[in-house]
Amino acid sequence: MFLINKLEGPVPANGMLRTINPNDLVGNAGLCGGVLPPCSQNPAYRQRSSHAKHIVTGWIIGMSSLLAVTIAVFGAWSLYKRWYSNGSCFEERFEMGKGEWPWRLLAFQRLGFTSNDILLCIKESNVIGTGGTGIVYKAEMPRLNAVVAVKKLWRTGSDIEVGSSDDLVGEVNLLGRLRHRNIVRLLGFLHNDKDAMIVYEYMQNGSLGEAMHGKQGGRLLVDWVSRKIRDNISLEEALDPNVGNCKHVQEEMLLVLRIALLCTAKLPKERPTMRDIITMLGEAKPRRKSSSVNPGNVVDKEKPIFSASPVNGLL
């Protein structure tokens, strides 16, 4: 009944098969146990068991790999969405304790330092400049062997009361996306409910104020012009004669100087717009052309654009 049926598996050790003659099971190499030798000694059974284990192991490895890939794809998608929707890829919080609000660091690229590293550099010995918008600190990051500049912005009580912090964060978020070779790269923005700091690349050549008014030698041209203004001497003597020494060229240079002075007004509302500046600069050149077309009009040719120095009342 059981001859040459290619049966496999252990033979039950009870029931009618307990007393069956082993010769009745000839031709079933896969059977073992019971009246036959133990399954551990049967090569066919061990091979089948090993194959089943390989199948289970492969299934487990496959499911684990699929799960890992799913998590990686989801993480990459979340990071991508966070970067392009909010403009900042990395964000961290640093608890100050003592009931204060936490510091929040918005980074516009991957940084190798934390908000704690920045705060440790905010001390008087690291001050490298002070301006109308805040104090600038030199922050050295030993772990990266790098230096960054941190500007702590001036903040007033009214700024916090009117809720302008969100507007400031939005503006800085926009500036953090700018990439241009002539613009200092903004690295991050650190703020809480009281203070705000901007982290950007450290430039070793100083500021424009130092270049114009610094005491370091080698700035003869700037010192010379400053001395002319301070001594209330006619600014025509400070004009470069190599550009042109005729009356109309000098008037054009004085016009450009006056435009520059208007752009440096202390109150932003008193400064001209870019459209106005372009219009004023465009009006300088046509004056010479119109005068050269009518050389006989001596009155218009000799009439100056400004009756007095353009810096009177502006410096």
Helices and strands as residue ranges (DSSP letters): E 8-10, G 15-19, G 22-25, E 30-32, G 39-41, H 43-86, E 90-94, E 103-107, H 115-120, G 124-126, E 127-130, E 134-141, E 146-153, H 157-161, H 165-175, E 186-191, E 196-201, H 208-213, H 220-230, G 235-238, H 247-263, G 268-270, H 274-293, H 298-302
